[in-house]
Amino acid sequence: MEPTRRQILASAAAAPIAWPLLESWHSPAAGSGALEAAAARAAGASAASLASDEDFWFSVQNTFSIDRSLLNFNNGGTCPAPTVVMEALKRHLDFSNHSPTKQMWGVLGPQIETVRERLARDLGVSPEEIALTRNASESLEICEFGLDLKPGDEVVTTTHDYPSMVNTWKQREMRDGIVVKQVRFEPPSTDDALFELVTKAVGPKTKVIHVSHITNLTGQIFPIRRICDFGRGRGIEVIVDGAHAYGQFPFKLPDLNCDYYGVSLHKWILAPIGTGLLYVRKEKIPKIWPLFGNVEPHSGDIKKFESYGTHPYAPKLAVSEALVHHQTIGAERKAARLRFLRERWSKRLRGNPRAVLYTSDDPALSAAIGTVGFRGSDGKFLEPNRVVESLFARHRIIVTPIVVDDVRGIRITPNVYTTLEEVDLLGDALVELAEKGIPNETR
């Protein structure tokens, strides 16, 4: 059974460390009370049964203040935050501005430990293993640049991993003489095929495996536990890019058995833009050099990774509001809804000879993210950028182009605020694209 918002707050209030942040609840944002009531009414109902319960999801949609003249299906880049999160962000910014050296450093700074504690509890690890960063790229680059590697050492990753992360490894390749091995796969793929692909690329000089929990390009979920077990058994470091995983589907970090895990909290947890986290297994912390200079670079204190100069504390503090919002909905419910929304549009294209779906419908292999390509009457792929431009020009639909290896398509990412009407408008536009191609007037 998913906890209600009231239970979440009661649990937080039981711990003294949580009290400084609870002051933010004195003036609930519009819709938060209705969401709490809906969550209470849904107690005991299965996540699958709630996935299509529009009364429940209307209460979720009402916690956002967004422009519905646009149909935003690019939540994979970053997601709008709920109103309660934005109100907290503004409140903490205003409070900081009264006297920054006193209010921000002296009052708000210590409250960040509450955020660390809540995130650690939700992920099933110790707060001493969680660093608060600005995004997944920063989190992962701490690990990529922080590991001691010598010329000839190999890093195994894929061609579908995030470009910033691949570029970081390639910079080390140019500077330090390491070897980067990128393997290709054809999505959608299976756990067995992905595991074999990655592990077959491992050789005697492999020191690091770097893979995504779920890829940003096609929403392919990787068999992370199997890969981590494989790496751990051979003394290979495994770095997991979890930018899109946390908040999109439920898991606990100990169940993955990974050494390092990077997250963008402004994606599926719906925290303010510019928030992320890095998990480092406690015994691994001393061996990772911080990205920014530190007086004790080999310290075992996770906070050494947070020493990047003066920065606003308000976004980090508002993460707690986002986490409570996420927990009130319920991780299982949220995952079921996101899969339901993706399948609603993608099933309309299954079997269409001009539509190429790169994302599986297997819930073990996919979640919210879906990628589809379109062929013209001549059998050639429609150029993804032109498809993106056409959808926006004709329908105000926002998607993003994907071009990598043999994938030529558009990525579609709904979110919990997305309505069925919006998904069906998208579906109509996609079916039209498959049947008629790109209209002349948008060329």
Secondary structure, DSSP 8 states (H G I E B T S, - for coil): ----HHHHHHHHHHSGGGHHHHGGGGS--TTHHHHHHHHHHTTT--HHHHTT-HHHHHHHHTT----TTSEE-BTTT-----HHHHHHHHHHHHHHHHSHHHIIIIIIHHHHHHHHHHHHHHHTS-GGGEEEES-HHHHHHHHHHHS---TT-EEEEETTS-HHHHHHHHHHHHHH--EEEEE---SS--HHHHHHHHHHT--TTEEEEEEESB-TTT--B--HHHHHHHHHHTT-EEEEE-TTTBTTB---HHHHT-SEEEEETTSTT---SS-EEEEE-GGGGGGS--SS--SSTT-S-GGGGG-SSS--SHHHHHHHHHHHHHHHH-HHHHHHHHHHHHHHHHTTTTT-TTEEE-S---TTT-SS-EEEEEB-TTS-B--HHHHHHHHHHHH-EE-EEEEETTEEEEEEB--TT--HHHHHHHHHHHHHHHHH-S-GGG-
